[in-house]
Amino acid sequence: MECKPIKLKINNECDNYYVESIQQEIIKKQLENYDKILFDFFEPILRELGIKGELTHGKLKWRGIKMHIQQRYNGNRYQLYQRGVAIGKSLDIEI
């Protein structure tokens, strides 16, 4: 998907508020999309560990599972760790 710049002519405060709300909506949708990608990628790995039912913060904390995010110049690398040991594959998301 190719992103094209949007040129808007802002005349007053109402227009400025409208543009800011559009920007916030776009960012919110993109973050929701990233959350879905992360969940779909890591859910099978967590299910292999024997987590049944809903994946909750308490279940992950009790098993010592943490997500490490390595920021890179063109995106992020996500990796799950269980008590300091990497589990499963890492996921690279380019921005």
N, C-alpha and C positions, 0 to 999 in steps of 0.2 A: 504494500500500500504506500503510495507516494503522498507526502504531505506538501501542500501548497500554502504559501503564506496568504493570510487574509488581510486585506487592506480595508480599514474602516475609518470613516471620517467622524470624529467625535466632536459634537457641538456643545454639549452641556454636561452637567453632573449626572443627569438621568441616563444619558447615553454611555457615560463612563461606567456607571454602576451596572448597566446591562452587559457591557463588554466583559467586565470582571466576573459577572455571574456565569456567562458563557464559558469563560476560561476555567472557572472552578468546576463546571459540569464536565468539561472535556477531561480535566485531570482526574476527577472522581471516576469517570468511566474507564479511563486507562488503568487506574489503580485496581479497580474491581476486576478488570481483565487479567492483570498480573496475578492477583490473588487466585483466580480460577486456574490459571496456568500452573501456578505453584502447587495448589491442592491436587490437581489432576496428575501432576508429575510425581509428587511425594506420597500420595495416598497408598499406592501398592506397596511401597517400601515399608510404610508404617503397619500395614496389614500383615506383612510377613513377620513382623516382630510379635504378632499375637494380640494386637489391639483390636478388640471387638466393639461393635456399637459405634456411637458417636465419638469422633475424635475431639477430646476436650483438653484444655490447658492442664488440668490436674493429671490426666492419664499420661500426657507427654512428660510432665515434670517428674512424676513418680518413676518413670522409666529412664530418666536422665537424658532426654532427647532435647537437643538445642539446634537451632538453625544458625549457621555462620554465613554471613554475607560478605563477600570480598568485592569491594568496589574497584572497577577497572575503568580505563579511559573511554571505552566504548559500551559499557554496560555493567552488569553485576553477575557474579557467580554465586549460586546458592548451593549449600551442602549441609546435609544433616549429620550431626554427631551424637553418638550415644556414649556418655561418660568419657569424652575425649577421643573416641575412635570414630573415624568417618564410616558412615554406613550408606550403602547404595551409591548411585551415580550423582554427579553434580549437574546442576542445570545452569546454563549460561543464557542470559537474556540481554540482547543488545538493544541499545536505545538509539 
